Amino acid sequence: MALAIFDLDHTLINGDSDYLWGKFLVEKGVVDKTYYETRNDQFYEDYKNGTLDIMAYQHFSLEPLSKHDMTTLNAWHDEFMESFIRPIYQPKAQSLVDEHRAKGDTLLIITATNSFVTRPIAELYGIENLIGTDPEMKNNRYTGDVAGTPSFQEGKVTRLNEWLICNHHDLSGSYFYSDSRNDIPLLDIVENPVAVDCDETLASYAQEHNWPIISLKDQ
């Protein structure tokens, strides 16, 4: 069985789940609107430009989780799924996932977004295996810190290699679908890299390396 790896934001879904979670928190009045929107917008621009300080961003995004218990957070996430995620769910992405499933491939999402936000989205697509940035937990509450290596840029390669060892898998025949310049380190090591609705930097890199460029958007 080959490994079919999918980025999440702007690849399987037509948007950025981490950024949208921040917007959700603002709408709920959980965080200060002016401060949080300004910081969230700047981090998002840094991500798109390939200049994101991943640890600074993770501490920013995980801090609100540390203020609330899991019952509250899970209830909020149910609302978030309905109001923000289902509208950007992509049937073409689901069809691609299902094609790999029908071939017997092992399905895996790898994303820089934290696993609290992304686990239910992976489940929406029927994908059991998820590598996300893991928030640290103590006594069933998030601490606001990161556990282990954030799955971002080279960190995705590190986390994937750890996953391969733990799951007795390898990259023979592997696929990776991504939209972002930040994922070039991982795209470089799979056998079948595919650029999806990609940014200009990745589009140029994909063309230079004769990688397929596809779209999973409805229009």
Residue frames as qw, qx, qy, qz and C-alpha x, y, z in Angstrom:
[[0.000, 0.887, 0.461, 0.000, 0.00, 0.00, 0.00],
 [0.388, 0.391, -0.023, 0.834, 1.33, 3.42, -0.95],
 [0.216, -0.547, -0.462, 0.664, 1.07, 6.39, 1.36],
 [0.137, 0.664, 0.405, 0.613, -1.18, 9.22, 0.13],
 [0.341, -0.409, -0.378, 0.758, -0.38, 12.36, 2.11],
 [0.081, 0.770, 0.429, 0.465, -2.52, 15.49, 2.01],
 [0.117, 0.042, -0.279, 0.952, -1.91, 18.98, 3.25],
 [0.027, 0.595, 0.761, -0.256, -5.10, 20.40, 4.72],
 [0.073, 0.774, 0.222, -0.589, -5.43, 24.17, 4.41],
 [0.356, 0.698, -0.270, -0.559, -6.04, 25.41, 0.85],
 [0.108, 0.270, -0.911, -0.293, -5.58, 21.82, -0.33],
 [0.080, -0.333, -0.940, -0.003, -8.38, 19.62, 1.01],
 [0.001, 0.791, 0.537, -0.294, -10.36, 22.61, 2.25],
 [0.358, 0.637, 0.247, 0.636, -10.75, 25.91, 0.41],
 [0.250, -0.883, 0.066, -0.392, -9.42, 28.06, 3.22],
 [0.361, 0.375, -0.676, 0.521, -7.13, 28.12, 6.25],
 [0.633, -0.524, -0.564, -0.088, -8.58, 26.36, 9.29],
 [0.530, -0.275, -0.382, 0.705, -6.16, 27.96, 11.76],
 [0.039, 0.099, 0.073, 0.992, -6.92, 31.47, 10.53],
 [0.460, -0.406, -0.478, -0.628, -10.65, 30.75, 10.50],
 [0.607, -0.440, -0.608, 0.262, -10.52, 29.36, 14.04],
 [0.292, -0.159, -0.234, 0.914, -9.12, 32.74, 15.05],
 [0.240, -0.221, -0.292, -0.899, -12.01, 34.49, 13.31],
 [0.583, -0.440, -0.648, -0.215, -14.43, 32.17, 15.09],
 [0.509, -0.361, -0.514, 0.588, -12.94, 33.06, 18.47],
 [0.055, -0.003, -0.010, 0.998, -13.28, 36.76, 17.64],
 [0.420, -0.317, -0.478, -0.703, -16.94, 36.29, 16.68],
 [0.635, -0.437, -0.635, 0.055, -17.59, 34.40, 19.92],
 [0.239, -0.870, 0.122, -0.412, -16.04, 37.22, 21.92],
 [0.918, -0.301, -0.125, 0.228, -13.50, 34.80, 23.39],
 [0.631, -0.114, 0.046, 0.766, -10.52, 37.00, 22.46],
 [0.006, -0.715, -0.080, 0.695, -9.98, 40.73, 22.08],
 [0.667, 0.657, 0.352, 0.017, -11.15, 41.60, 18.58],
 [0.264, 0.939, -0.218, -0.042, -8.67, 44.35, 17.66],
 [0.310, -0.658, 0.683, 0.072, -5.58, 42.66, 19.07],
 [0.691, -0.020, 0.721, 0.046, -6.39, 39.17, 17.85],
 [0.676, 0.682, 0.276, -0.019, -7.45, 40.15, 14.34],
 [0.179, 0.916, -0.352, -0.075, -4.35, 42.27, 13.83],
 [0.361, -0.530, 0.766, 0.053, -1.99, 39.53, 15.02],
 [0.734, 0.210, 0.644, -0.045, -3.88, 36.77, 13.21],
 [0.593, 0.797, 0.083, -0.079, -3.79, 38.69, 9.93],
 [0.059, 0.844, -0.529, -0.071, -0.06, 39.37, 10.25],
 [0.530, -0.302, 0.792, 0.021, 0.79, 35.76, 11.01],
 [0.746, 0.453, 0.483, -0.069, -1.30, 34.67, 8.02],
 [0.441, 0.877, -0.178, -0.068, 0.61, 37.04, 5.71],
 [0.215, -0.677, 0.703, 0.036, 3.90, 35.75, 7.13],
 [0.713, 0.019, 0.700, -0.028, 2.78, 32.19, 6.40],
 [0.698, 0.667, 0.257, -0.038, 1.91, 33.02, 2.79],
 [0.266, 0.902, -0.341, 0.015, 5.25, 34.82, 2.37],
 [0.885, 0.134, -0.373, 0.245, 7.23, 31.90, 3.81],
 [0.224, 0.510, -0.447, 0.699, 8.48, 33.97, 6.76],
 [0.686, -0.583, -0.173, -0.400, 6.30, 32.64, 9.59],
 [0.009, 0.421, -0.771, 0.478, 7.90, 32.23, 13.01],
 [0.614, -0.228, -0.693, -0.301, 6.11, 28.98, 13.77],
 [0.432, -0.264, -0.707, 0.493, 6.76, 28.94, 17.52],
 [0.070, 0.108, 0.212, -0.969, 5.58, 32.53, 17.96],
 [0.508, -0.095, -0.411, -0.750, 2.47, 31.70, 16.00],
 [0.584, -0.229, -0.778, -0.030, 1.77, 28.51, 17.91],
 [0.247, -0.234, -0.607, 0.718, 2.02, 30.26, 21.26],
 [0.260, 0.064, -0.031, -0.963, -0.36, 32.93, 19.96],
 [0.592, -0.077, -0.524, -0.607, -2.89, 30.43, 18.61],
 [0.585, -0.181, -0.781, 0.122, -2.70, 27.96, 21.49],
 [0.057, 0.094, -0.502, 0.858, -2.99, 30.53, 24.28],
 [0.563, -0.158, -0.025, -0.811, -6.82, 30.78, 24.02],
 [0.765, -0.085, -0.612, -0.179, -7.11, 26.99, 24.29],
 [0.433, 0.045, -0.703, 0.563, -5.38, 27.10, 27.67],
 [0.205, -0.160, 0.283, -0.923, -8.09, 29.36, 29.11],
 [0.734, -0.032, -0.015, -0.679, -10.97, 26.91, 28.74],
 [0.581, -0.182, 0.780, -0.144, -11.84, 23.32, 29.61],
 [0.101, -0.082, 0.868, 0.480, -12.21, 20.58, 27.01],
 [0.226, 0.563, 0.784, -0.129, -15.99, 20.42, 27.27],
 [0.165, 0.827, 0.125, -0.523, -16.24, 24.09, 26.31],
 [0.036, -0.537, 0.601, 0.591, -13.61, 23.82, 23.57],
 [0.206, 0.112, 0.930, 0.282, -15.24, 20.77, 22.01],
 [0.251, 0.713, 0.606, -0.248, -18.65, 22.46, 21.99],
 [0.111, 0.794, -0.157, -0.576, -17.12, 25.49, 20.30],
 [0.140, -0.320, 0.787, 0.509, -15.42, 23.26, 17.76],
 [0.320, 0.435, 0.840, 0.047, -18.76, 21.70, 16.81],
 [0.224, 0.864, 0.258, -0.369, -20.04, 25.21, 16.05],
 [0.085, -0.678, 0.486, 0.544, -16.85, 26.01, 14.15],
 [0.330, 0.010, 0.878, 0.348, -17.24, 22.94, 11.94],
 [0.308, 0.657, 0.688, -0.023, -20.77, 23.91, 10.96],
 [0.127, 0.933, 0.171, -0.291, -20.21, 27.63, 10.41],
 [0.006, -0.829, 0.436, 0.350, -16.68, 27.77, 9.00],
 [0.298, -0.350, 0.844, 0.276, -15.49, 24.37, 7.78],
 [0.539, 0.377, 0.753, -0.003, -18.42, 22.70, 6.07],
 [0.413, 0.854, 0.125, -0.289, -18.83, 25.72, 3.73],
 [0.193, 0.787, -0.537, -0.233, -15.24, 25.23, 2.49],
 [0.685, -0.091, 0.721, 0.037, -15.35, 21.42, 2.28],
 [0.332, 0.538, -0.496, -0.595, -14.42, 20.42, -1.28],
 [0.911, 0.151, 0.279, -0.262, -16.18, 17.48, -2.99],
 [0.708, 0.610, -0.352, 0.046, -13.35, 17.18, -5.52],
 [0.013, -0.597, 0.724, -0.346, -10.92, 16.77, -2.65],
 [0.715, -0.148, 0.557, -0.396, -13.14, 14.10, -1.15],
 [0.897, 0.405, -0.021, -0.174, -13.23, 12.30, -4.50],
 [0.442, 0.656, -0.581, 0.193, -9.42, 12.32, -4.65],
 [0.344, -0.429, 0.720, -0.423, -9.21, 10.96, -1.11],
 [0.841, 0.080, 0.383, -0.373, -11.74, 8.26, -1.99],
 [0.764, 0.556, -0.318, -0.079, -9.78, 7.28, -5.12],
 [0.192, 0.558, -0.748, 0.304, -6.70, 6.62, -3.01],
 [0.571, -0.214, 0.625, -0.487, -8.79, 4.75, -0.45],
 [0.897, 0.285, 0.083, -0.327, -10.25, 2.55, -3.19],
 [0.637, 0.570, -0.511, 0.089, -6.73, 1.65, -4.32],
 [0.874, -0.337, -0.295, 0.190, -5.88, 0.54, -0.79],
 [0.396, 0.502, -0.298, 0.709, -3.50, 3.43, -0.12],
 [0.455, -0.496, -0.522, 0.523, -2.83, 4.58, 3.43],
 [0.060, 0.819, 0.253, 0.511, -4.29, 8.05, 3.93],
 [0.542, -0.409, -0.313, 0.664, -2.55, 10.72, 6.00],
 [0.082, 0.939, 0.136, 0.305, -3.09, 14.43, 6.57],
 [0.627, -0.238, -0.196, 0.716, -0.05, 16.45, 7.60],
 [0.033, 0.856, 0.257, 0.447, -0.61, 20.06, 8.58],
 [0.299, 0.267, -0.410, 0.819, 1.04, 22.84, 10.54],
 [0.487, -0.479, -0.041, -0.729, -2.32, 23.64, 12.13],
 [0.224, -0.316, 0.797, -0.464, -2.75, 22.20, 15.60],
 [0.203, -0.091, -0.961, -0.164, -4.40, 18.83, 16.04],
 [0.165, 0.414, 0.666, -0.598, -7.24, 20.18, 18.18],
 [0.397, 0.522, -0.059, -0.753, -8.49, 22.26, 15.25],
 [0.386, 0.417, -0.645, -0.511, -7.74, 19.69, 12.56],
 [0.176, -0.045, 0.978, -0.100, -8.71, 16.28, 13.96],
 [0.491, 0.472, 0.600, -0.420, -12.45, 16.74, 13.32],
 [0.457, 0.679, -0.246, -0.519, -11.71, 18.03, 9.81],
 [0.088, 0.359, -0.908, -0.197, -9.67, 14.92, 9.05],
 [0.316, 0.202, 0.888, -0.264, -12.61, 12.86, 10.29],
 [0.507, 0.592, 0.167, -0.604, -14.92, 14.80, 7.95],
 [0.481, 0.584, -0.536, -0.373, -12.87, 13.50, 5.03],
 [0.987, -0.066, -0.014, -0.144, -12.71, 10.01, 6.52],
 [0.583, 0.531, -0.499, 0.360, -8.95, 10.18, 7.14],
 [0.800, -0.554, -0.224, 0.061, -7.84, 8.51, 10.35],
 [0.740, -0.153, -0.065, 0.652, -4.13, 9.35, 10.27],
 [0.063, 0.962, 0.096, 0.248, -3.25, 12.93, 11.18],
 [0.622, -0.154, -0.182, 0.746, 0.02, 14.69, 11.86],
 [0.008, -0.903, -0.168, -0.396, -0.65, 18.18, 13.19],
 [0.177, 0.464, -0.505, 0.706, 1.24, 20.42, 15.54],
 [0.583, -0.431, -0.687, 0.052, 0.42, 18.92, 18.93],
 [0.254, -0.737, 0.162, -0.605, -0.65, 21.21, 21.76],
 [0.263, 0.166, -0.824, 0.474, 0.80, 20.25, 25.13],
 [0.636, -0.516, -0.309, -0.483, -1.75, 18.92, 27.63],
 [0.209, 0.145, -0.788, 0.560, -1.58, 18.55, 31.41],
 [0.169, 0.266, 0.744, -0.589, -4.45, 17.33, 33.56],
 [0.290, 0.559, 0.756, 0.180, -6.74, 17.25, 30.52],
 [0.128, 0.941, 0.159, -0.269, -6.19, 20.93, 29.76],
 [0.662, 0.564, 0.019, 0.493, -4.07, 22.62, 27.13],
 [0.568, -0.532, -0.137, 0.613, -1.11, 24.50, 28.54],
 [0.224, 0.946, -0.019, -0.234, -0.58, 26.92, 25.64],
 [0.203, -0.638, 0.668, 0.326, 2.74, 25.29, 24.75],
 [0.745, 0.412, -0.417, -0.317, 3.69, 22.92, 21.91],
 [0.803, -0.318, 0.505, -0.012, 4.46, 19.27, 22.49],
 [0.760, 0.084, 0.512, 0.391, 7.31, 18.10, 20.26],
 [0.259, -0.162, 0.429, 0.850, 8.20, 19.48, 16.84],
 [0.474, 0.566, 0.206, -0.642, 5.69, 21.68, 15.00],
 [0.634, 0.250, 0.665, 0.304, 4.78, 20.06, 11.67],
 [0.277, 0.930, 0.072, -0.232, 5.84, 23.03, 9.56],
 [0.353, 0.801, -0.472, -0.100, 8.36, 23.27, 6.68],
 [0.393, 0.401, -0.818, 0.124, 11.28, 20.95, 7.58],
 [0.379, -0.178, 0.699, -0.579, 9.32, 19.99, 10.69],
 [0.847, 0.204, 0.029, -0.491, 6.85, 18.16, 8.47],
 [0.671, 0.419, -0.612, 0.014, 9.69, 15.95, 7.22],
 [0.013, 0.344, -0.792, 0.505, 10.82, 15.31, 10.80],
 [0.599, -0.019, 0.484, -0.637, 7.33, 14.44, 11.98],
 [0.847, 0.310, -0.215, -0.375, 6.63, 12.27, 8.93],
 [0.487, 0.421, -0.750, 0.151, 9.84, 10.31, 9.43],
 [0.236, -0.207, 0.752, -0.579, 8.84, 9.68, 13.05],
 [0.755, 0.160, 0.217, -0.598, 5.39, 8.53, 11.89],
 [0.730, 0.409, -0.503, -0.216, 6.90, 6.19, 9.28],
 [0.222, 0.333, -0.856, 0.328, 9.03, 4.48, 11.91],
 [0.395, -0.049, 0.645, -0.652, 6.17, 4.13, 14.38],
 [0.761, 0.311, 0.220, -0.526, 3.78, 2.81, 11.73],
 [0.598, -0.139, 0.734, 0.291, 6.26, 0.56, 9.89],
 [0.582, 0.750, 0.311, -0.051, 5.67, 2.38, 6.62],
 [0.476, -0.262, 0.336, 0.769, 7.89, 3.89, 3.93],
 [0.263, 0.651, -0.017, -0.712, 7.63, 6.31, 1.02],
 [0.232, -0.020, 0.844, 0.483, 7.58, 3.75, -1.80],
 [0.032, 0.483, 0.743, 0.461, 4.99, 4.96, -4.31],
 [0.152, -0.583, -0.524, 0.602, 4.06, 7.83, -2.00],
 [0.132, 0.688, 0.386, 0.600, 2.01, 10.91, -2.94],
 [0.230, -0.486, -0.408, 0.737, 1.90, 14.33, -1.33],
 [0.126, 0.712, 0.486, 0.491, -0.66, 16.96, -2.31],
 [0.343, -0.593, -0.301, 0.664, -0.04, 20.56, -1.22],
 [0.269, 0.901, 0.287, 0.182, -0.66, 24.18, -2.16],
 [0.275, -0.957, 0.072, 0.053, 2.20, 25.84, -0.33],
 [0.452, 0.710, -0.451, 0.298, 5.80, 26.86, -0.82],
 [0.417, -0.614, 0.548, -0.385, 6.25, 25.91, 2.84],
 [0.904, -0.079, 0.382, -0.176, 5.80, 22.25, 1.90],
 [0.600, 0.669, -0.430, -0.087, 8.57, 22.02, -0.70],
 [0.115, -0.529, 0.822, -0.178, 10.86, 20.11, 1.73],
 [0.619, 0.034, 0.733, -0.280, 8.27, 17.33, 2.00],
 [0.742, 0.595, 0.052, -0.306, 7.22, 17.45, -1.65],
 [0.286, 0.725, -0.617, -0.107, 10.88, 16.87, -2.55],
 [0.181, -0.371, 0.900, -0.142, 11.08, 13.51, -0.78],
 [0.719, 0.222, 0.564, -0.341, 7.91, 11.73, -1.95],
 [0.441, 0.033, 0.752, 0.489, 7.75, 9.79, -5.20],
 [0.127, 0.572, 0.635, 0.504, 4.69, 11.61, -6.52],
 [0.099, -0.394, -0.308, 0.860, 4.55, 15.28, -5.52],
 [0.118, 0.617, 0.639, 0.443, 1.44, 17.14, -6.68],
 [0.057, -0.087, -0.184, 0.977, 0.86, 20.90, -6.44],
 [0.035, -0.615, -0.783, -0.080, -2.76, 21.80, -5.69],
 [0.052, -0.924, -0.301, -0.231, -4.17, 25.31, -6.30],
 [0.734, -0.283, -0.165, 0.594, -0.71, 26.44, -5.38],
 [0.131, -0.906, 0.018, 0.402, 0.99, 29.74, -4.63],
 [0.524, 0.820, -0.218, -0.078, 3.28, 31.31, -7.22],
 [0.140, -0.684, 0.716, -0.026, 6.49, 30.05, -5.64],
 [0.624, -0.062, 0.775, -0.080, 5.32, 26.45, -5.58],
 [0.729, 0.618, 0.229, -0.185, 3.86, 26.77, -9.08],
 [0.335, 0.824, -0.451, -0.076, 7.25, 27.84, -10.45],
 [0.300, -0.480, 0.820, -0.087, 9.05, 25.09, -8.54],
 [0.737, 0.190, 0.620, -0.191, 6.56, 22.48, -9.72],
 [0.666, 0.728, -0.016, -0.160, 6.94, 23.57, -13.34],
 [0.114, 0.762, -0.637, -0.021, 10.74, 23.41, -13.08],
 [0.288, -0.296, 0.900, -0.137, 10.51, 19.86, -11.73],
 [0.429, 0.013, -0.710, -0.559, 7.70, 18.71, -14.04],
 [0.098, 0.184, 0.861, -0.464, 5.33, 18.04, -11.17],
 [0.072, -0.575, -0.718, -0.385, 1.59, 17.86, -11.84],
 [0.082, 0.061, 0.291, -0.951, -0.41, 20.97, -10.95],
 [0.177, -0.449, -0.830, -0.279, -4.09, 20.35, -10.25],
 [0.283, -0.268, 0.166, -0.906, -7.13, 22.10, -8.83],
 [0.162, -0.291, -0.928, 0.168, -9.60, 20.70, -6.32],
 [0.207, 0.273, 0.274, -0.899, -11.84, 23.74, -6.34],
 [0.475, 0.504, 0.703, -0.162, -15.38, 23.46, -7.64],
 [0.448, 0.873, 0.194, -0.007, -14.87, 26.40, -10.00]]
